[in-house]
Amino acid sequence: MKIIILGAGQVGTSVAINLVSEANDITVIDTNPASLQYLSEHYDLRTICGVASYPSVLGMAGAKDADMIIAVTNSDEVNMIACQVAYTLFHTPTKIARVRNIEYLRNTQLFAQEALPIDVLISPEQVVTEYIERLLTFPGVLQVLDFANGRALMVAVKAHKDGQLAGKAIKYLQKQLPNVEYRIVAIFRQGEGLIPDGNSIIEEDDEIFILGAPKHINNLLRKIRTVVKSVNRIMLAGGGNIGVRLAQALENKYLVKLIEHNLERANYVSEQLTRTIVLHGDAADEDLLLDENIEDTDIFCAVTNADEANIISSMLAKRLGADKVMSLINRAAYVDLVQSDVIDIAISPQQATIGSLLAHIRKGDVVVVHSLRRGAAEAIEAVAHGDENTSKVVGRRIQDIKLPPGTSIGAIVRNDAVIIAHHDTVIEAEDHVILLVADKKHVNDVERLFQVGVTFL
């Protein structure tokens, strides 16, 4: 696939790195020569220095023959104009744009084909807000991913030394909860992905990915967590787009406080929110946190635009008694570094956004893609079409399907039922199949597996 990526910022770079390893023809456009130089020196792709919305620059990048344009520059206006130019002058089939400003997003008629012809809108702030909301719904988990419109969930939990998981075989856990239907689809141990079986033993500090219907995931989490503290009080650091959206989403369900260091912005934020208490100050100010009873806070979530400010304020909040702290981290290199016993969850907006993008890029009726372990693996939801003659999966038992190495089928969503996959489970037409691909280099093989033959009508 020939893809042009507009913008070599953190999202654009992450998307390029994810796609270039999958035999795609990638061209990246940006006005920053240094960012382009890094990409061209480290990856097999083409770079062009220029303004991404200029017709001459898009023409030079080969927009006429491109299958897709992904506009993720820091400017909403450049992204929108670039899609318009690609549609009008080059007839590019698929146009994806990142649009952040709520003034544009609340007017969806702007993005009709006869107006601004954008096929897919990506709003990182909205993606991150929804992601954090899901984390709050399942206290104690590191990641929550949904499939089939929420009918199936995958959660990531860590095996602690004195917890209910470390030192146990998977089949032992299943015997303890005979009426709970779930599947442990992957274990990440010291950065390596493992596809477990019933005899696999969970070790301390393993990151475990569990798949099942929401009610069964809830029952499992109640069993493996010794103490579950309900969330009531939430403190947010940062009154930017994400902070405001998050407060709006939470303030009717929780007691929310928001700290913003800029006085003008704090005044603006207070006018946008109805029940949230907006405080003007520094989230890394120990006296302020103590005055606002940080020790009684269930969740402290730092979502400013500065990684360092988020990390420091989260570490301070944890030391002062906050029960759980989350930190928004833009730099991918920081995520694994800071996610520890001090910062409970490091949230990468790039990885959350990439999942949304990949779902529109994948072939073979792939409808949902979630990036795991900072892009090292993927969880994929694919729809099985065709019949036994035209499909490589329909009408076949899972044990008879030639899955790529390190790939497993965790569950099947059939109508409204979530079926935990076993070796003799037969896949039917229109099943939503949820797979874990531990090694990203095999993603293309999975896509081809779900492509129907030419005789399928």
C-alpha positions as CSV (number, residue, x, y, z in Angstrom):
1,M,0.0,0.0,0.0
2,K,1.3,3.5,-0.9
3,I,0.7,5.8,2.1
4,I,1.6,9.5,2.5
5,I,2.0,10.7,6.0
6,L,1.7,14.4,6.6
7,G,3.6,15.4,9.7
8,A,6.7,14.0,11.4
9,G,5.7,14.8,14.9
10,Q,5.3,12.1,17.6
11,V,2.1,10.6,16.0
12,G,3.3,10.8,12.5
13,T,6.6,9.3,13.3
14,S,5.0,6.5,15.3
15,V,2.6,5.7,12.5
16,A,5.4,5.6,10.0
17,I,7.5,3.3,12.1
18,N,4.5,1.0,12.6
19,L,3.7,0.8,8.9
20,V,7.2,0.8,7.3
21,S,7.9,-2.6,8.7
22,E,4.9,-4.1,7.0
23,A,6.1,-3.8,3.3
24,N,4.2,-0.5,2.8
25,D,5.5,2.3,0.5
26,I,5.7,5.2,3.0
27,T,6.4,8.9,2.2
28,V,6.6,11.4,5.1
29,I,6.1,15.2,4.6
30,D,7.1,17.8,7.2
31,T,8.6,21.3,7.4
32,N,11.3,20.2,10.0
33,P,14.4,18.8,8.2
34,A,15.8,17.4,11.5
35,S,12.7,15.1,12.0
36,L,12.8,13.9,8.5
37,Q,16.6,13.2,8.6
38,Y,16.1,11.0,11.6
39,L,13.4,9.0,9.8
40,S,15.3,8.7,6.6
41,E,18.5,7.5,8.4
42,H,16.8,4.9,10.5
43,Y,13.9,3.6,8.3
44,D,13.3,2.5,4.7
45,L,11.0,5.3,3.7
46,R,11.0,8.5,1.6
47,T,10.9,12.0,3.1
48,I,10.0,15.4,1.6
49,C,10.5,18.7,3.3
50,G,7.7,21.2,2.6
51,V,4.2,22.4,3.6
52,A,1.9,19.4,3.6
53,S,-1.1,21.1,2.1
54,Y,0.7,22.6,-0.9
55,P,-0.4,20.9,-4.2
56,S,3.2,20.9,-5.5
57,V,4.4,19.1,-2.4
58,L,1.7,16.5,-2.5
59,G,2.3,16.0,-6.2
60,M,6.0,15.5,-5.5
61,A,5.1,12.9,-2.8
62,G,3.1,11.0,-5.4
63,A,-0.4,11.8,-4.2
64,K,-1.8,10.9,-7.6
65,D,-0.9,7.2,-7.1
66,A,-1.3,7.1,-3.3
67,D,-3.8,4.7,-1.7
68,M,-4.1,6.8,1.4
69,I,-3.1,10.1,3.0
70,I,-2.8,10.4,6.8
71,A,-2.7,14.0,7.8
72,V,-1.4,14.3,11.4
73,T,0.4,17.7,11.4
74,N,0.1,19.9,14.4
75,S,-2.3,22.2,12.5
76,D,-6.0,21.2,12.0
77,E,-6.2,23.6,9.1
78,V,-3.3,22.2,7.3
79,N,-4.7,18.7,7.8
80,M,-8.1,19.6,6.5
81,I,-6.8,21.6,3.5
82,A,-4.4,18.8,2.6
83,C,-7.3,16.3,2.4
84,Q,-9.3,18.8,0.2
85,V,-6.3,19.2,-2.2
86,A,-5.7,15.4,-2.3
87,Y,-9.4,14.8,-3.1
88,T,-9.8,17.6,-5.7
89,L,-6.5,17.4,-7.5
90,F,-5.3,13.8,-7.0
91,H,-8.4,11.8,-6.3
92,T,-6.7,10.0,-3.4
93,P,-9.1,7.2,-2.3
94,T,-8.7,7.4,1.5
95,K,-8.0,10.5,3.5
96,I,-7.5,10.4,7.3
97,A,-7.1,13.6,9.2
98,R,-6.3,14.5,12.8
99,V,-8.6,17.3,14.0
100,R,-8.3,18.6,17.6
101,N,-10.3,21.7,17.9
102,I,-13.8,21.1,19.2
103,E,-15.2,24.0,17.1
104,Y,-14.6,21.9,14.0
105,L,-15.6,18.5,15.6
106,R,-19.0,19.6,16.8
107,N,-20.0,20.5,13.2
108,T,-19.9,17.1,11.5
109,Q,-21.5,18.4,8.3
110,L,-18.2,20.1,7.6
111,F,-16.7,16.8,6.7
112,A,-19.1,15.6,4.1
113,Q,-17.6,14.7,0.8
114,E,-19.2,17.7,-0.9
115,A,-17.6,20.0,1.8
116,L,-14.3,18.8,3.4
117,P,-13.8,15.3,2.0
118,I,-12.2,13.6,5.0
119,D,-13.0,9.9,5.2
120,V,-11.8,9.3,8.8
121,L,-11.5,11.9,11.5
122,I,-9.1,11.2,14.4
123,S,-9.3,13.2,17.6
124,P,-6.5,12.2,19.9
125,E,-8.0,14.1,22.8
126,Q,-11.3,12.2,22.5
127,V,-9.4,8.9,22.1
128,V,-7.4,9.5,25.3
129,T,-10.4,10.7,27.2
130,E,-12.4,7.5,26.4
131,Y,-9.3,5.4,27.2
132,I,-8.9,7.0,30.7
133,E,-12.6,6.6,31.3
134,R,-12.3,2.8,30.7
135,L,-9.4,2.6,33.1
136,L,-11.5,4.3,35.8
137,T,-14.2,1.7,35.2
138,F,-11.8,-1.2,36.0
139,P,-9.5,-0.1,38.9
140,G,-6.2,-1.9,39.1
141,V,-5.8,-2.7,35.4
142,L,-3.0,-1.3,33.2
143,Q,-5.0,-1.3,30.0
144,V,-8.6,-1.8,28.9
145,L,-9.4,-2.5,25.2
146,D,-12.8,-3.1,23.7
147,F,-13.9,-5.2,20.8
148,A,-17.2,-5.7,18.9
149,N,-18.7,-2.5,20.2
150,G,-17.9,-3.3,23.8
151,R,-19.3,-6.9,23.8
152,A,-15.8,-8.2,24.5
153,L,-13.0,-6.7,26.6
154,M,-9.3,-7.3,26.9
155,V,-7.6,-6.1,30.1
156,A,-3.9,-6.0,31.1
157,V,-3.0,-6.7,34.8
158,K,0.3,-7.0,36.5
159,A,1.2,-10.1,38.7
160,H,2.4,-8.7,42.0
161,K,4.6,-10.6,44.5
162,D,1.9,-11.1,47.1
163,G,-1.1,-11.2,44.7
164,Q,-3.4,-13.9,43.5
165,L,-1.6,-14.6,40.2
166,A,2.2,-14.9,40.7
167,G,3.4,-18.5,41.0
168,K,0.1,-20.0,39.8
169,A,-0.5,-22.1,36.7
170,I,-3.2,-20.9,34.3
171,K,-5.2,-24.1,34.6
172,Y,-5.2,-23.7,38.4
173,L,-6.8,-20.3,38.1
174,Q,-9.4,-21.6,35.7
175,K,-10.3,-24.4,38.2
176,Q,-10.8,-21.7,40.9
177,L,-13.4,-19.9,38.8
178,P,-15.3,-22.7,36.9
179,N,-18.2,-20.4,36.0
180,V,-16.1,-17.5,34.7
181,E,-15.4,-17.6,31.0
182,Y,-12.1,-15.9,30.0
183,R,-8.9,-16.5,28.2
184,I,-5.4,-15.4,29.1
185,V,-4.2,-14.6,25.6
186,A,-0.7,-13.3,26.2
187,I,1.9,-12.8,28.9
188,F,4.6,-10.2,28.5
189,R,7.7,-11.1,30.6
190,Q,10.7,-8.8,30.6
191,G,9.6,-7.3,27.3
192,E,9.1,-10.6,25.5
193,G,5.6,-11.8,24.4
194,L,4.5,-15.3,25.3
195,I,1.5,-17.2,24.1
196,P,0.5,-19.3,27.1
197,D,-1.3,-22.6,27.6
198,G,-2.9,-24.2,30.6
199,N,0.5,-25.3,32.1
200,S,2.1,-21.9,31.8
201,I,3.0,-20.5,35.2
202,I,2.6,-16.8,35.9
203,E,5.7,-15.1,37.4
204,E,6.0,-12.0,39.5
205,D,5.9,-8.7,37.4
206,D,4.4,-10.5,34.4
207,E,2.0,-8.3,32.4
208,I,-1.1,-10.5,31.6
209,F,-3.7,-9.9,28.9
210,I,-7.1,-11.4,29.6
211,L,-10.0,-11.5,27.2
212,G,-13.7,-12.1,27.8
213,A,-17.2,-10.6,28.1
214,P,-17.4,-7.6,30.4
215,K,-19.3,-9.5,33.1
216,H,-16.8,-12.3,33.2
217,I,-13.9,-9.9,33.3
218,N,-15.5,-8.1,36.2
219,N,-15.9,-11.4,38.1
220,L,-12.3,-12.4,37.4
221,L,-10.9,-9.1,38.6
222,R,-12.9,-9.4,41.8
223,K,-11.2,-12.7,42.4
224,I,-7.6,-11.8,41.6
225,R,-7.6,-8.4,43.4
226,T,-7.4,-8.7,47.2
227,V,-8.8,-5.2,47.8
228,V,-10.9,-3.2,45.4
229,K,-11.4,0.4,46.5
230,S,-14.2,2.3,44.8
231,V,-13.3,5.5,42.9
232,N,-15.0,8.6,44.2
233,R,-12.5,11.5,44.3
234,I,-10.4,12.4,41.2
235,M,-7.9,15.2,40.8
236,L,-6.7,16.3,37.4
237,A,-3.6,18.2,36.6
238,G,-3.8,20.3,33.5
239,G,-6.7,22.3,32.0
240,G,-5.8,21.7,28.3
241,N,-8.1,20.0,25.8
242,I,-7.7,16.6,27.4
243,G,-8.1,17.9,30.9
244,V,-11.3,19.8,30.1
245,R,-12.9,16.9,28.1
246,L,-12.0,14.4,30.9
247,A,-13.5,16.7,33.6
248,Q,-16.7,17.1,31.5
249,A,-16.9,13.3,31.1
250,L,-16.3,12.6,34.8
251,E,-17.9,15.4,36.8
252,N,-21.4,14.0,36.9
253,K,-20.1,10.6,38.3
254,Y,-17.2,11.6,40.6
255,L,-16.0,14.4,42.8
256,V,-13.5,16.1,40.4
257,K,-10.9,18.8,41.1
258,L,-8.8,20.3,38.3
259,I,-5.5,22.2,38.7
260,E,-4.4,24.7,36.0
261,H,-1.3,26.9,36.4
262,N,-2.3,29.6,33.9
263,L,-4.8,32.0,35.5
264,E,-6.5,33.0,32.2
265,R,-6.9,29.4,31.2
266,A,-8.2,28.5,34.7
267,N,-10.9,31.1,34.4
268,Y,-11.9,29.8,31.0
269,V,-12.0,26.2,32.2
270,S,-14.1,27.1,35.2
271,E,-16.7,28.5,32.8
272,Q,-16.8,25.3,30.7
273,L,-17.4,23.0,33.7
274,T,-20.4,22.8,36.0
275,R,-19.5,20.6,39.0
276,T,-15.7,20.4,38.8
277,I,-13.7,22.5,41.3
278,V,-11.1,24.4,39.3
279,L,-7.9,25.5,41.1
280,H,-5.3,28.0,40.0
281,G,-1.9,26.7,40.9
282,D,1.0,24.3,40.2
283,A,0.2,20.6,40.4
284,A,3.7,20.0,41.7
285,D,3.2,22.4,44.6
286,E,3.3,20.2,47.7
287,D,1.4,22.7,49.9
288,L,-1.4,23.0,47.3
289,L,-1.8,19.3,47.1
290,L,-1.9,18.9,50.9
291,D,-4.4,21.8,51.2
292,E,-6.7,20.0,48.7
293,N,-6.5,16.7,50.7
294,I,-4.4,14.7,48.2
295,E,-4.2,11.9,50.7
296,D,-8.0,11.3,50.3
297,T,-7.7,11.3,46.5
298,D,-8.5,8.0,44.8
299,I,-7.1,8.9,41.4
300,F,-4.6,11.6,40.5
301,C,-4.3,12.0,36.7
302,A,-1.7,14.4,35.2
303,V,-2.6,15.4,31.6
304,T,-0.6,18.6,31.0
305,N,1.3,19.1,27.7
306,A,4.7,18.6,29.5
307,D,5.8,15.1,30.2
308,E,8.2,16.2,32.9
309,A,5.5,18.1,34.7
310,N,3.2,15.1,34.5
311,I,5.8,12.8,35.9
312,I,6.9,15.0,38.8
313,S,3.4,15.9,39.9
314,S,2.3,12.3,39.7
315,M,5.3,11.1,41.7
316,L,4.6,13.8,44.3
317,A,0.9,13.0,44.5
318,K,1.7,9.3,45.1
319,R,4.2,10.2,47.8
320,L,1.7,12.4,49.5
321,G,-0.9,9.7,49.7
322,A,-2.9,9.5,46.4
323,D,-4.2,6.0,46.1
324,K,-3.5,5.7,42.3
325,V,-1.7,8.0,39.9
326,M,-1.8,8.2,36.1
327,S,0.4,10.2,33.9
328,L,0.1,11.3,30.3
329,I,3.4,10.6,28.6
330,N,4.1,11.7,25.0
331,R,7.6,10.5,24.7
332,A,7.5,6.7,24.0
333,A,10.9,6.2,25.6
334,Y,9.5,7.5,28.9
335,V,6.5,5.2,29.1
336,D,8.2,2.0,30.3
337,L,10.7,4.0,32.3
338,V,8.1,5.6,34.6
339,Q,5.4,3.0,34.8
340,S,6.3,1.4,38.0
341,D,5.2,1.1,41.6
342,V,5.4,5.0,41.8
343,I,3.4,5.9,38.7
344,D,0.7,3.3,38.3
345,I,-0.3,3.9,34.7
346,A,1.6,5.8,32.0
347,I,-0.7,6.7,29.2
348,S,0.7,7.1,25.7
349,P,-1.6,9.2,23.4
350,Q,0.4,8.1,20.4
351,Q,-0.3,4.5,21.0
352,A,-4.0,5.1,21.6
353,T,-4.3,7.2,18.4
354,I,-2.3,4.7,16.4
355,G,-4.9,2.0,17.2
356,S,-7.6,4.2,15.7
357,L,-5.5,4.8,12.6
358,L,-4.5,1.2,12.1
359,A,-8.1,0.0,12.1
360,H,-8.6,2.0,8.9
361,I,-5.4,0.9,7.3
362,R,-5.5,-2.9,7.8
363,K,-6.8,-5.1,5.1
364,G,-8.9,-8.3,5.1
365,D,-11.9,-6.9,7.0
366,V,-10.0,-5.9,10.0
367,V,-12.3,-3.7,12.0
368,V,-10.5,-3.0,15.3
369,V,-6.8,-2.7,16.0
370,H,-5.3,-2.1,19.4
371,S,-1.6,-1.5,19.8
372,L,0.0,-3.4,22.8
373,R,3.2,-3.0,24.7
374,R,4.1,0.3,22.9
375,G,3.5,-1.2,19.5
376,A,5.4,-4.5,19.9
377,A,2.2,-6.5,19.5
378,E,-1.4,-6.0,18.3
379,A,-4.8,-7.2,19.3
380,I,-7.0,-7.4,16.2
381,E,-10.7,-7.9,15.6
382,A,-11.4,-9.4,12.1
383,V,-14.7,-10.4,10.5
384,A,-14.8,-13.8,8.8
385,H,-16.6,-13.6,5.5
386,G,-17.2,-16.1,2.8
387,D,-17.7,-19.9,3.0
388,E,-15.5,-23.0,3.2
389,N,-14.6,-22.6,-0.5
390,T,-13.6,-18.9,-0.4
391,S,-12.3,-18.4,3.1
392,K,-9.3,-19.7,4.9
393,V,-11.1,-19.6,8.2
394,V,-14.8,-20.1,7.8
395,G,-16.0,-23.7,8.5
396,R,-12.7,-24.6,10.0
397,R,-11.7,-25.6,13.5
398,I,-9.2,-23.3,15.1
399,Q,-6.7,-26.2,15.4
400,D,-6.8,-26.6,11.6
401,I,-6.2,-22.9,10.8
402,K,-2.6,-22.1,9.9
403,L,-2.0,-19.2,12.2
404,P,1.3,-17.3,12.0
405,P,3.9,-17.9,14.7
406,G,3.1,-16.1,18.0
407,T,-0.5,-15.6,17.0
408,S,-3.5,-16.9,18.9
409,I,-7.3,-16.7,18.6
410,G,-8.7,-15.6,22.0
411,A,-12.4,-15.4,21.4
412,I,-15.2,-15.2,18.9
413,V,-18.1,-12.7,19.0
414,R,-21.1,-14.3,17.4
415,N,-24.2,-12.1,17.4
416,D,-24.2,-10.9,21.0
417,A,-22.4,-14.0,22.5
418,V,-18.7,-14.0,23.4
419,I,-17.3,-17.5,22.8
420,I,-14.0,-18.3,24.4
421,A,-11.9,-20.0,21.7
422,H,-10.8,-23.6,22.1
423,H,-8.9,-25.9,19.7
424,D,-12.1,-27.5,18.4
425,T,-14.1,-24.2,18.0
426,V,-15.5,-23.8,14.5
427,I,-15.5,-20.3,12.9
428,E,-18.7,-19.4,11.1
429,A,-19.4,-16.7,8.5
430,E,-19.7,-13.2,10.0
431,D,-18.0,-14.1,13.3
432,H,-15.9,-11.4,14.8
433,V,-12.6,-13.1,15.6
434,I,-10.3,-11.6,18.2
435,L,-6.6,-12.4,17.7
436,L,-3.4,-11.6,19.6
437,V,-0.4,-11.1,17.3
438,A,2.6,-11.1,19.6
439,D,5.0,-10.3,16.8
440,K,4.0,-7.4,14.6
441,K,5.9,-8.7,11.6
442,H,3.1,-11.3,11.1
443,V,0.2,-8.8,10.9
444,N,0.2,-9.0,7.1
445,D,-0.2,-12.8,7.3
446,V,-3.2,-12.4,9.6
447,E,-4.8,-9.9,7.1
448,R,-4.3,-12.3,4.2
449,L,-5.9,-15.0,6.3
450,F,-9.2,-13.1,6.5
451,Q,-9.3,-12.0,2.8
452,V,-11.8,-14.0,0.8
453,G,-11.1,-15.6,-2.5
454,V,-12.0,-14.0,-5.8
455,T,-15.0,-16.3,-6.2
456,F,-16.8,-14.9,-3.1
457,L,-19.8,-12.9,-4.0
